[in-house]
Amino acid sequence: MNRPNQKTKTMKKTLFVLIGGFLGAGKTTLIAQLAKRYAAAGKRVGIITNDQAADLVDTNNLRSQGFDVGEVAGACFCCSFDSLVETAKHLSEQQIPDVLIAEPVGSCTDLVATVLLPLQQLLGDRFELAPFGVLLKPSHGERILAAEDSKLRSGFSPQAEYIFRKQLEEADYLMIGRQDQLNESQTESLRKALASVAPNVPVICISPKTGAGVDEVMGYVESPLAAGTRRLDIDYDTYADGEADLGWVNLTATLTTKSPVDLDRLATSLVASIASRLVDDTTAQIAHLKVSVLGDGAQAVANKVSNLAPVESGLEANRSAVGVVQIIVNARVAMDPGILEVACRDCVTTIASDEQASLDSMIAHSLRPGRPTPTHRVTSPR
């Protein structure tokens, strides 16, 4: 019992929001929408991105929008749990965030047992866990969840599709993305498919690009719905094979231009060039292809999220730049990563020549993700 007038110090807890979903689902766009709303409400927001390699388009994209962003590179959150904690600590050095939003690698699953529950059990005095939301890209849902119809095969291996399904199974709530591009029949079909994979899990429709439904997402984030209640029974051999199905390339290049270059056009042209080469020359299946172009303090981002999807603008610079221009390419494609790297390098070299720019430097890192080896895995409640 406290004595009269004795003050009890309580540590401020940070709301930890994990947003999952397969590659290309739109997680970064959704996170930016959430961060803007929390910042407008006077909350201090931190964001943590995650990838198997450094130099993320997403990290640069979010930072260019003024957010405080940390990056965990080299392994997924589950396999680099200590780095996740250290990155969160670094973001708290000046002031503890009210909200910390984390975006895991899009090919990861089993996040409840390897990220959320370890945070709860080891650092429950620092973090309050929000319900775990998983974002669904409709084109993946329509093909993978209807996989018994051979005409709708996704193009990914059964092992990669296994990861996709497991991501849905462990969600506390599910979000069908790209609402602005779906008709009523498509939405209802996806709801029925999700009910068979993740029964009794709430489903909402949103559009991260337009902001529709994002307030409803915040409602779930702040709801009393218990977080991380759906631990998976997962086959790590199949999981590892599914991750290894994907080739991973992160490339950075620096150009010097003598005449103005339209940053938005450069980004979309490079995505289209790489995608055309992959689709025409191989049986590659694009999971997500992103390009960021930075120059004169402005950034343009373009992406393509499947073989059949159009090239889209993720962030518009609305300006041209002269002088030093930096290009970042993140490619996640079901194909040999070495071949993927050559394609990315060739297309960057060609576009530099087309722009009559000097290619000053280019560094690329290609890989197949290794077997997941979680730092912690909680299989029973505290």
C-alpha positions as CSV (number, residue, x, y, z in Angstrom):
1,M,0.0,0.0,0.0
2,N,1.3,3.5,-0.8
3,R,1.8,6.0,1.9
4,P,-0.2,9.2,1.7
5,N,1.2,11.7,-0.8
6,Q,3.6,9.0,-2.2
7,K,3.7,9.1,-6.0
8,T,3.6,5.9,-7.9
9,K,5.5,6.1,-11.1
10,T,3.9,4.3,-14.0
11,M,5.8,3.8,-17.3
12,K,4.0,5.1,-20.4
13,K,3.1,2.2,-22.7
14,T,3.4,2.4,-26.4
15,L,0.5,1.0,-28.5
16,F,2.2,-1.5,-30.8
17,V,0.4,-2.0,-34.1
18,L,1.4,-4.8,-36.4
19,I,0.0,-4.7,-39.9
20,G,0.5,-7.9,-41.9
21,G,-0.2,-9.1,-45.4
22,F,1.4,-10.6,-48.4
23,L,3.8,-8.8,-50.7
24,G,2.1,-6.0,-52.6
25,A,-1.0,-5.9,-50.4
26,G,-0.6,-2.1,-49.7
27,K,0.6,-2.2,-46.2
28,T,2.9,0.8,-46.5
29,T,0.2,3.0,-47.9
30,L,-2.2,1.9,-45.1
31,I,0.5,2.6,-42.5
32,A,1.0,6.1,-43.9
33,Q,-2.7,6.7,-43.7
34,L,-2.8,5.5,-40.1
35,A,0.2,7.5,-39.1
36,K,-1.2,10.7,-40.6
37,R,-4.4,10.3,-38.6
38,Y,-2.6,9.7,-35.4
39,A,-0.3,12.6,-35.9
40,A,-3.3,14.9,-36.7
41,A,-4.8,13.8,-33.4
42,G,-1.6,14.9,-31.6
43,K,-0.1,11.5,-31.1
44,R,3.6,10.8,-31.5
45,V,4.0,8.1,-34.1
46,G,7.0,5.8,-34.8
47,I,7.2,3.4,-37.8
48,I,9.4,0.3,-38.2
49,T,9.9,-1.3,-41.6
50,N,11.4,-4.7,-42.2
51,D,13.1,-6.6,-45.0
52,Q,15.5,-9.3,-45.8
53,A,18.0,-6.7,-47.2
54,A,18.7,-3.0,-46.7
55,D,17.7,-0.1,-48.9
56,L,13.9,-0.2,-48.7
57,V,11.7,1.9,-51.0
58,D,9.1,1.8,-48.2
59,T,11.5,3.3,-45.6
60,N,12.5,6.2,-47.9
61,N,8.8,6.7,-48.9
62,L,7.6,7.0,-45.3
63,R,10.5,9.2,-44.3
64,S,9.9,11.5,-47.3
65,Q,6.4,12.0,-45.8
66,G,7.9,13.3,-42.6
67,F,7.5,10.2,-40.4
68,D,10.0,8.9,-37.8
69,V,11.0,5.6,-39.3
70,G,13.4,2.8,-38.2
71,E,14.4,-0.1,-40.4
72,V,15.1,-3.7,-39.4
73,A,17.1,-5.2,-42.3
74,G,18.7,-8.6,-42.9
75,A,16.0,-10.8,-41.5
76,C,12.3,-10.8,-40.7
77,F,11.0,-9.5,-37.3
78,C,10.7,-13.0,-35.9
79,C,14.3,-13.9,-36.7
80,S,15.7,-10.5,-35.6
81,F,13.5,-9.9,-32.5
82,D,16.3,-8.2,-30.6
83,S,16.8,-5.7,-33.5
84,L,13.1,-5.0,-33.5
85,V,13.3,-4.1,-29.8
86,E,16.5,-2.0,-30.3
87,T,14.9,-0.1,-33.2
88,A,11.9,0.6,-31.1
89,K,14.2,1.8,-28.3
90,H,16.0,4.1,-30.7
91,L,12.8,5.7,-31.8
92,S,12.0,6.3,-28.1
93,E,15.2,8.1,-27.3
94,Q,13.8,11.6,-27.6
95,Q,10.3,10.8,-26.5
96,I,8.3,7.6,-26.1
97,P,5.9,7.2,-29.1
98,D,2.2,7.0,-28.3
99,V,1.9,4.6,-31.3
100,L,4.4,2.4,-32.9
101,I,3.4,0.8,-36.3
102,A,5.4,-2.1,-37.6
103,E,5.3,-3.5,-41.1
104,P,6.7,-7.1,-41.3
105,V,8.2,-8.7,-44.4
106,G,5.4,-9.7,-46.7
107,S,6.5,-13.3,-47.0
108,C,6.4,-13.9,-43.2
109,T,3.8,-15.6,-41.1
110,D,3.6,-17.1,-37.5
111,L,3.9,-13.5,-36.2
112,V,1.6,-14.0,-33.3
113,A,3.9,-16.7,-31.7
114,T,7.2,-15.1,-32.7
115,V,6.6,-11.4,-32.4
116,L,3.4,-10.4,-30.6
117,L,3.4,-12.9,-27.7
118,P,7.1,-12.5,-27.0
119,L,6.6,-8.7,-26.8
120,Q,3.7,-9.3,-24.5
121,Q,5.5,-11.7,-22.2
122,L,9.0,-10.0,-22.2
123,L,8.1,-6.4,-22.6
124,G,4.5,-6.1,-21.5
125,D,5.5,-3.1,-19.3
126,R,6.5,-1.1,-22.4
127,F,4.0,-2.2,-25.1
128,E,0.3,-2.5,-25.3
129,L,-0.6,-4.8,-28.2
130,A,-3.2,-3.7,-30.7
131,P,-5.3,-6.5,-32.4
132,F,-3.3,-7.9,-35.3
133,G,-4.7,-6.9,-38.7
134,V,-3.8,-8.6,-42.0
135,L,-4.4,-6.8,-45.3
136,L,-5.5,-8.9,-48.3
137,K,-4.7,-8.0,-51.9
138,P,-7.9,-8.9,-53.8
139,S,-6.0,-10.3,-56.9
140,H,-4.1,-12.7,-54.7
141,G,-7.3,-13.6,-52.8
142,E,-9.3,-14.3,-55.9
143,R,-6.6,-16.6,-57.3
144,I,-5.1,-18.3,-54.2
145,L,-8.3,-18.9,-52.3
146,A,-9.9,-20.3,-55.5
147,A,-6.9,-22.5,-56.3
148,E,-9.0,-25.5,-57.0
149,D,-10.0,-23.8,-60.3
150,S,-6.9,-24.3,-62.5
151,K,-7.8,-21.3,-64.6
152,L,-7.3,-19.1,-61.5
153,R,-3.9,-20.4,-60.4
154,S,-1.8,-17.7,-58.8
155,G,1.4,-18.6,-60.5
156,F,3.1,-19.1,-57.1
157,S,4.2,-22.4,-55.7
158,P,1.8,-24.3,-53.3
159,Q,4.4,-23.6,-50.6
160,A,4.2,-19.8,-51.2
161,E,0.4,-20.0,-51.3
162,Y,0.7,-21.8,-47.9
163,I,2.3,-18.7,-46.4
164,F,-0.5,-16.5,-47.8
165,R,-3.2,-18.7,-46.2
166,K,-1.4,-18.9,-42.9
167,Q,-1.2,-15.1,-42.8
168,L,-5.0,-14.9,-43.0
169,E,-5.5,-17.6,-40.4
170,E,-3.6,-15.8,-37.6
171,A,-5.3,-12.4,-38.0
172,D,-7.5,-10.9,-35.3
173,Y,-9.2,-9.0,-38.1
174,L,-8.9,-9.0,-41.9
175,M,-8.9,-6.1,-44.3
176,I,-9.9,-6.5,-48.0
177,G,-7.8,-3.8,-49.8
178,R,-8.4,-1.9,-53.0
179,Q,-12.1,-1.4,-52.2
180,D,-12.2,1.3,-54.9
181,Q,-11.4,-1.3,-57.5
182,L,-14.0,-3.9,-56.5
183,N,-17.6,-4.4,-57.4
184,E,-20.2,-5.8,-54.9
185,S,-20.0,-9.3,-56.4
186,Q,-16.2,-9.5,-56.0
187,T,-16.4,-8.2,-52.5
188,E,-19.0,-10.8,-51.5
189,S,-16.9,-13.6,-53.1
190,L,-13.8,-12.6,-51.2
191,R,-15.8,-12.4,-47.9
192,K,-17.1,-16.0,-48.4
193,A,-13.6,-17.2,-49.3
194,L,-12.1,-15.6,-46.2
195,A,-14.9,-17.1,-44.0
196,S,-13.7,-20.6,-45.1
197,V,-10.0,-19.9,-44.3
198,A,-10.5,-17.8,-41.2
199,P,-14.0,-18.4,-39.7
200,N,-15.4,-15.9,-37.2
201,V,-12.7,-13.4,-38.0
202,P,-14.1,-9.8,-38.6
203,V,-13.6,-8.6,-42.2
204,I,-13.7,-5.0,-43.3
205,C,-13.2,-3.4,-46.8
206,I,-10.8,-0.6,-47.2
207,S,-8.8,1.4,-49.8
208,P,-5.4,2.5,-48.4
209,K,-4.9,4.7,-51.5
210,T,-8.1,6.7,-51.1
211,G,-8.3,6.4,-47.3
212,A,-11.7,4.8,-47.4
213,G,-12.2,2.5,-44.4
214,V,-9.0,3.6,-42.6
215,D,-11.1,5.1,-39.7
216,E,-12.7,1.7,-39.2
217,V,-9.2,0.2,-39.1
218,M,-8.3,2.6,-36.3
219,G,-11.5,1.5,-34.5
220,Y,-10.1,-2.1,-34.5
221,V,-6.6,-0.9,-33.5
222,E,-8.1,0.9,-30.5
223,S,-10.8,-1.7,-29.7
224,P,-10.8,-4.1,-26.7
225,L,-10.5,-7.0,-29.1
226,A,-7.8,-9.3,-27.7
227,A,-4.5,-9.3,-29.6
228,G,-2.7,-12.3,-30.9
229,T,-5.2,-15.0,-29.9
230,R,-4.8,-17.1,-33.0
231,R,-1.5,-19.1,-32.7
232,L,-0.7,-21.2,-35.7
233,D,0.0,-24.9,-36.2
234,I,2.6,-24.4,-38.9
235,D,4.9,-26.6,-40.9
236,Y,8.2,-24.8,-40.9
237,D,9.6,-27.0,-43.8
238,T,6.7,-25.8,-46.0
239,Y,7.1,-22.3,-44.8
240,A,10.8,-22.3,-45.6
241,D,10.2,-23.7,-49.0
242,G,7.6,-21.0,-49.7
243,E,9.9,-18.2,-48.8
244,A,12.7,-19.7,-50.9
245,D,10.4,-19.7,-53.9
246,L,10.8,-15.9,-54.1
247,G,13.8,-14.1,-55.6
248,W,14.7,-10.9,-53.7
249,V,16.6,-8.0,-55.2
250,N,17.4,-4.6,-53.6
251,L,19.3,-2.3,-55.9
252,T,20.5,1.3,-55.5
253,A,22.0,3.4,-58.3
254,T,23.1,7.0,-58.7
255,L,22.7,9.0,-61.9
256,T,23.9,12.5,-62.9
257,T,21.7,14.3,-65.4
258,K,22.5,17.4,-67.4
259,S,18.9,18.2,-68.4
260,P,15.7,18.0,-66.3
261,V,14.3,14.5,-65.7
262,D,10.7,14.0,-64.8
263,L,10.9,11.9,-61.6
264,D,7.4,10.4,-61.9
265,R,8.0,9.4,-65.5
266,L,11.4,7.9,-64.7
267,A,9.9,5.8,-61.8
268,T,7.0,4.4,-63.8
269,S,9.1,3.8,-66.9
270,L,11.7,1.8,-65.0
271,V,9.0,-0.4,-63.3
272,A,7.4,-1.0,-66.7
273,S,10.8,-1.8,-68.3
274,I,11.8,-4.4,-65.6
275,A,8.3,-5.9,-65.6
276,S,8.2,-6.3,-69.3
277,R,11.6,-8.0,-69.3
278,L,10.5,-10.5,-66.6
279,V,7.1,-11.3,-68.1
280,D,8.4,-11.6,-71.7
281,D,11.6,-13.6,-71.0
282,T,10.7,-15.9,-68.1
283,T,7.8,-17.6,-66.3
284,A,8.4,-15.2,-63.4
285,Q,5.5,-14.2,-61.2
286,I,5.8,-10.7,-59.8
287,A,4.8,-10.4,-56.1
288,H,5.9,-6.8,-55.8
289,L,8.1,-4.6,-57.9
290,K,8.8,-1.1,-56.5
291,V,11.0,1.8,-57.7
292,S,11.8,5.0,-55.9
293,V,13.5,7.9,-57.6
294,L,14.8,10.8,-55.5
295,G,16.2,14.1,-56.8
296,D,16.2,17.8,-55.7
297,G,14.6,16.9,-52.4
298,A,11.6,15.2,-54.0
299,Q,10.6,11.5,-54.4
300,A,8.6,9.5,-56.8
301,V,7.5,5.9,-56.2
302,A,6.0,3.5,-58.7
303,N,5.1,-0.2,-58.3
304,K,3.5,-3.2,-59.9
305,V,2.0,-5.9,-57.7
306,S,1.5,-8.8,-60.2
307,N,2.1,-9.8,-63.8
308,L,-1.4,-8.6,-64.8
309,A,-1.6,-5.5,-62.6
310,P,-0.9,-2.0,-64.2
311,V,2.1,0.1,-63.1
312,E,0.8,2.4,-60.4
313,S,2.1,5.6,-58.7
314,G,2.7,5.1,-55.0
315,L,4.0,8.6,-54.4
316,E,4.1,11.5,-56.9
317,A,6.9,14.0,-57.0
318,N,5.2,16.3,-59.5
319,R,8.5,17.8,-60.6
320,S,11.7,17.3,-62.6
321,A,15.2,17.2,-61.3
322,V,18.7,18.1,-62.6
323,G,21.9,16.7,-61.3
324,V,22.2,13.8,-58.9
325,V,19.3,11.4,-59.0
326,Q,19.1,8.3,-56.8
327,I,17.2,5.1,-57.8
328,I,16.1,2.4,-55.5
329,V,14.7,-0.9,-56.9
330,N,13.0,-3.5,-54.6
331,A,11.9,-6.6,-56.6
332,R,10.1,-9.6,-55.1
333,V,9.5,-12.2,-57.8
334,A,9.1,-15.9,-58.0
335,M,12.2,-16.7,-60.1
336,D,15.9,-17.2,-59.8
337,P,17.3,-14.1,-57.9
338,G,20.5,-14.0,-60.0
339,I,18.5,-13.7,-63.2
340,L,16.3,-11.1,-61.5
341,E,19.3,-9.0,-60.5
342,V,20.7,-9.1,-64.1
343,A,17.3,-7.9,-65.4
344,C,17.2,-5.0,-62.9
345,R,20.8,-4.0,-63.6
346,D,20.2,-4.0,-67.4
347,C,17.1,-2.0,-67.2
348,V,18.7,0.7,-64.9
349,T,21.6,0.9,-67.3
350,T,19.3,1.3,-70.3
351,I,17.2,3.9,-68.8
352,A,20.2,5.9,-67.7
353,S,21.4,5.8,-71.4
354,D,17.9,6.8,-72.6
355,E,18.0,9.8,-70.3
356,Q,21.5,10.7,-71.4
357,A,22.6,10.5,-67.8
358,S,25.9,9.2,-66.4
359,L,25.5,6.1,-64.3
360,D,27.8,6.9,-61.4
361,S,27.2,3.9,-59.2
362,M,25.0,0.8,-58.9
363,I,25.0,-1.7,-56.1
364,A,22.6,-4.7,-56.0
365,H,22.0,-7.5,-53.5
366,S,20.1,-10.6,-54.5
367,L,19.0,-13.6,-52.4
368,R,16.5,-16.3,-51.6
369,P,15.2,-15.9,-48.0
370,G,16.7,-18.5,-45.8
371,R,14.9,-20.8,-43.4
372,P,13.0,-18.9,-40.7
373,T,14.7,-19.4,-37.3
374,P,12.7,-17.3,-34.7
375,T,14.5,-15.8,-31.7
376,H,11.4,-16.7,-29.6
377,R,8.3,-18.8,-30.3
378,V,5.6,-18.8,-27.7
379,T,3.3,-21.8,-28.1
380,S,1.2,-21.3,-24.9
381,P,-0.3,-18.3,-23.2
382,R,1.4,-16.7,-20.2
